[in-house]
Amino acid sequence: MKRARNVAVLIYEGVDTLDVAGPLDVFAVSSDWGKDLNVYTVGESGASVTTVSGVVVEPRYRLADCPAPDILVVPGGLGS
């Protein structure tokens, strides 16, 4: 049985909301809802971040304790 690959979406202060939400949705839907891909957000700390448009997002994991990503999505934004 093959293992679901890990897809980490990095979040940080000032990240572009669409650049986070878009990849999360695309990877989640194309993964057969977790069977092929384990999609999650990761932040430098466990603290919530505010996107450039004011949406508050909480990371699922911290960089220090996230599952090792097979794919890392680095969204654009003011902090990139």
Kinemage of the C-alpha trace (Angstrom):
@kinemage 1
@onewidth
@group {chain A} dominant
@subgroup {mainchain}
@vectorlist {calphas} color= white
{ca met a 1} P 0.000 0.000 0.000
{ca lys a 2} L 1.450 3.357 -0.954
{ca arg a 3} L 1.782 6.121 1.594
{ca ala a 4} L 0.033 9.472 1.154
{ca arg a 5} L 2.597 12.118 0.227
{ca asn a 6} L 2.852 15.167 2.495
{ca val a 7} L 2.078 18.593 1.037
{ca ala a 8} L 2.991 21.485 3.341
{ca val a 9} L 1.663 24.983 2.646
{ca leu a 10} L 3.825 27.565 4.403
{ca ile a 11} L 2.005 30.451 6.084
{ca tyr a 12} L 3.539 33.640 7.449
{ca glu a 13} L 2.539 37.217 8.327
{ca gly a 14} L 1.384 39.040 5.216
{ca val a 15} L 0.945 35.927 3.056
{ca asp a 16} L -1.482 36.275 0.159
{ca thr a 17} L -4.798 34.635 1.098
{ca leu a 18} L -5.499 33.204 -2.351
{ca asp a 19} L -1.981 31.775 -2.587
{ca val a 20} L -2.728 29.729 0.558
{ca ala a 21} L -6.371 28.805 -0.062
{ca gly a 22} L -5.953 27.931 -3.748
{ca pro a 23} L -3.242 25.290 -3.343
{ca leu a 24} L -4.932 23.874 -0.233
{ca asp a 25} L -8.167 23.318 -2.165
{ca val a 26} L -6.507 22.013 -5.325
{ca phe a 27} L -4.297 19.501 -3.510
{ca ala a 28} L -7.092 18.400 -1.149
{ca val a 29} L -9.590 17.766 -3.950
{ca ser a 30} L -7.046 16.033 -6.199
{ca ser a 31} L -5.847 13.825 -3.328
{ca asp a 32} L -9.111 11.902 -3.088
{ca trp a 33} L -9.621 13.641 0.262
{ca gly a 34} L -6.476 12.496 1.994
{ca lys a 35} L -5.904 9.102 0.384
{ca asp a 36} L -3.109 10.260 -1.930
{ca leu a 37} L -1.934 13.493 -0.307
{ca asn a 38} L -1.796 14.697 3.293
{ca val a 39} L -2.228 18.476 2.907
{ca tyr a 40} L -1.514 20.805 5.833
{ca thr a 41} L -0.423 24.313 6.772
{ca val a 42} L 2.833 24.986 8.569
{ca gly a 43} L 4.080 28.139 10.263
{ca glu a 44} L 7.277 29.210 11.936
{ca ser a 45} L 5.541 28.972 15.302
{ca gly a 46} L 2.128 27.748 16.353
{ca ala a 47} L 0.819 31.315 16.374
{ca ser a 48} L -1.909 32.481 14.019
{ca val a 49} L -0.871 34.703 11.121
{ca thr a 50} L -2.766 37.472 9.374
{ca thr a 51} L -2.861 37.419 5.599
{ca val a 52} L -2.360 40.526 3.489
{ca ser a 53} L -6.167 40.887 3.266
{ca gly a 54} L -6.739 40.499 7.002
{ca val a 55} L -7.802 36.832 7.177
{ca val a 56} L -6.425 35.103 10.273
{ca val a 57} L -5.027 31.601 9.658
{ca glu a 58} L -3.761 29.148 12.253
{ca pro a 59} L -1.055 26.692 11.178
{ca arg a 60} L -1.739 23.025 11.728
{ca tyr a 61} L 1.945 22.426 12.483
{ca arg a 62} L 5.058 24.370 13.467
{ca leu a 63} L 8.212 24.105 11.369
{ca ala a 64} L 9.854 22.274 14.268
{ca asp a 65} L 7.281 19.469 14.436
{ca cys a 66} L 5.604 19.152 11.035
{ca pro a 67} L 5.678 15.915 9.070
{ca ala a 68} L 8.503 15.972 6.528
{ca pro a 69} L 6.978 17.432 3.349
{ca asp a 70} L 7.331 15.730 0.005
{ca ile a 71} L 6.003 18.936 -1.593
{ca leu a 72} L 6.416 22.418 -0.105
{ca val a 73} L 4.177 25.235 -1.331
{ca val a 74} L 5.624 28.694 -0.656
{ca pro a 75} L 2.862 31.246 -1.330
{ca gly a 76} L 3.544 34.835 -2.287
{ca gly a 77} L 2.767 37.853 -0.166
{ca leu a 78} L 4.318 40.806 1.594
{ca gly a 79} L 6.490 38.564 3.790
{ca ser a 80} L 7.943 36.530 0.961
